[in-house]
Each structure stands twice: as C-alpha cells, then as structure tokens.
Amino acid sequence: MALFEATNVHGGYGGMNILNGVNMSLEADEIGVIVGPNGAGKSTMLKAIFGLLHVNEGEILLRGEPITNADPVELVKRKMAFVPQEKNIFPTLTVEENLEMGAFIRQDDFQHMLDKVYSFFPPLADKRHQPAASCRVDNVRWSPWGVH
C-alpha cells in the first residue's frame, strides 16, 4: 500500500481548474519530487493534498485512508506538514514566532526542534527576534553534512 496516493485530482481557484486529472503516488521509503515550469500547478497540487485548496473531483489517500479536502489541522495531527514557499510567512511576526507557528498544535516542549533548525541555519538564530519581513538570509546552503 502506498504511503500517499492521489487519483484523478481536479481543483483550482475561482471556478477555474488548474489540476485536471492529476495522479501520483509515493511509497514510504521514497522521496517524491514535483517538477514543472512556473504555473504548471505544482504548488496548487501541494495545497490540494494538504487541504488548503478544495478538490472538486478525485481522491487523495494517506496510508490508504481518504484525506481529500481534510482539515489541515487534522492532517498535522497525522504527522503531515506543509512548508510554504519563500514569501509565505507572517511578516509582522518575528522569525522565531513564524517557526513556532509550525508547532501550534503540539502540546509538548518543542524547543529542541527550534534548536535543530538554528543549528542547520545559524543566520536564522541571529535574526530570531527580528520581524520576518525585515530578514533576508543570503548564501545559505544546507546539506546533510551541515550548513555551507
């Protein structure tokens, strides 16, 4: 059984479909990539998967169970995450507050996760108390061996 499966997914914005019969699947031990030019529907598909865009037709399954048009909060509880593109932040919140938003439903202490993010991206640690809109981190590349 696939970890994730989307079958014949249709959806879009303002009554106009961007996704027209998208099919994809991912096994638990795979890394998936969605590739295409600007405007091809990559972000739209990710939003549809995560319940941020209404799916008009088709089905999305997680571990064999339907999640089509599920509440994103429920998907987070099922260990799914959606990481927005570069400018999809809360600009008036600090860098750290933006990171904390990713853990808004957690009941435990997640400071160790913030510390891990800061270890991967040290410039973020230096800017953690600044408004996110005022921060730009240039020349940061991450690899499994550390930040370069």
C-alpha positions in Angstrom: 0.0 0.0 0.0 1.3 3.5 -0.9 2.1 6.0 1.8 0.4 8.6 -0.3 -1.8 8.3 -3.4 -3.7 10.9 -5.5 -6.1 9.7 -8.2 -7.7 11.9 -10.9 -7.4 15.1 -8.8 -9.2 18.2 -10.1 -9.1 21.6 -8.4 -8.2 25.2 -8.8 -9.1 28.8 -8.0 -12.3 30.8 -8.6 -14.0 28.1 -10.6 -11.1 27.6 -12.9 -9.4 24.2 -12.6 -5.6 24.2 -12.6 -5.4 20.5 -11.7 -7.1 18.3 -14.4 -6.8 14.6 -13.5 -3.5 14.5 -11.6 -2.3 11.1 -10.5 0.6 10.4 -8.2 1.8 8.1 -5.5 4.6 7.7 -3.1 5.8 4.7 -1.1 7.0 5.1 2.4 10.7 4.7 1.5 10.7 7.1 -1.4 11.4 10.8 -1.8 9.0 12.4 -4.2 9.6 15.5 -6.4 7.1 17.5 -8.4 8.8 19.2 -11.3 7.5 21.7 -13.8 7.6 25.2 -15.1 6.0 28.2 -13.3 2.2 28.0 -13.5 2.1 24.2 -14.1 0.2 23.5 -10.8 3.0 22.2 -8.5 2.0 24.5 -5.6 -1.7 24.0 -6.4 -1.3 20.2 -6.1 0.5 20.5 -2.7 -2.2 22.8 -1.4 -4.8 20.3 -2.6 -3.0 17.5 -0.8 -2.9 19.5 2.4 -6.5 20.6 2.4 -5.7 24.2 1.6 -7.4 24.0 -1.8 -10.8 22.4 -2.5 -10.6 19.3 -4.6 -13.6 19.2 -7.0 -13.0 15.6 -8.2 -10.7 12.7 -7.4 -9.3 11.2 -4.3 -6.3 11.6 -2.0 -5.3 8.9 0.3 -2.8 8.8 3.2 -1.8 5.2 4.3 -4.9 4.0 2.4 -7.4 6.3 4.2 -9.1 9.2 2.4 -7.9 12.7 3.2 -9.5 14.6 0.3 -10.5 18.1 1.5 -9.5 17.2 5.0 -8.9 20.0 7.6 -5.2 20.9 7.6 -5.2 20.7 11.4 -6.3 17.1 11.3 -3.5 16.4 8.7 -0.9 17.9 11.0 -2.1 15.6 13.8 -1.5 12.7 11.4 2.1 13.9 11.0 1.8 15.7 7.7 3.4 19.1 7.2 3.2 21.9 4.6 6.2 24.2 4.2 5.2 27.3 2.3 7.4 28.9 -0.4 9.8 31.6 0.4 7.5 34.6 0.9 4.6 32.9 2.5 5.3 34.0 6.1 3.7 36.1 8.7 5.7 39.3 8.0 4.9 41.1 11.3 5.8 38.2 13.4 9.5 37.5 14.3 11.5 34.8 12.7 11.1 32.6 15.8 7.3 33.2 16.0 7.0 32.1 12.4 8.8 28.9 13.2 6.7 28.4 16.3 3.5 28.6 14.1 4.6 25.3 12.6 4.1 23.7 16.1 0.9 25.4 17.1 -0.9 22.1 17.9 1.9 20.5 19.8 1.4 20.0 23.5 5.0 19.2 24.3 8.1 21.3 24.6 9.4 21.8 21.0 12.4 24.0 21.8 14.7 21.1 20.8 13.2 21.3 17.3 13.9 25.1 17.1 17.5 24.5 18.2 17.8 21.9 15.4 16.6 24.4 12.8 19.0 27.0 14.2 21.9 24.5 14.0 21.1 23.9 10.3 20.7 27.6 9.6 22.8 29.7 12.0 21.8 33.0 10.4 18.2 32.4 11.5 19.4 32.1 15.1 21.0 35.6 14.8 17.8 37.0 13.4 15.2 35.1 15.6 13.9 38.3 17.3 13.6 40.4 14.2 10.4 40.7 12.2 10.4 38.1 9.5 9.7 40.7 6.7 12.9 42.5 7.5 15.1 39.4 7.3 17.0 38.1 4.4 19.4 35.2 4.7 21.7 35.0 1.7 24.3 32.4 0.7 23.0 29.7 3.0 23.1 26.2 1.6 22.1 23.2 3.6 23.3 19.6 3.0 23.2 16.5 5.2 26.7 17.4 6.3 25.8 20.9 7.6 25.4 24.5 6.5 27.9 25.8 4.0 
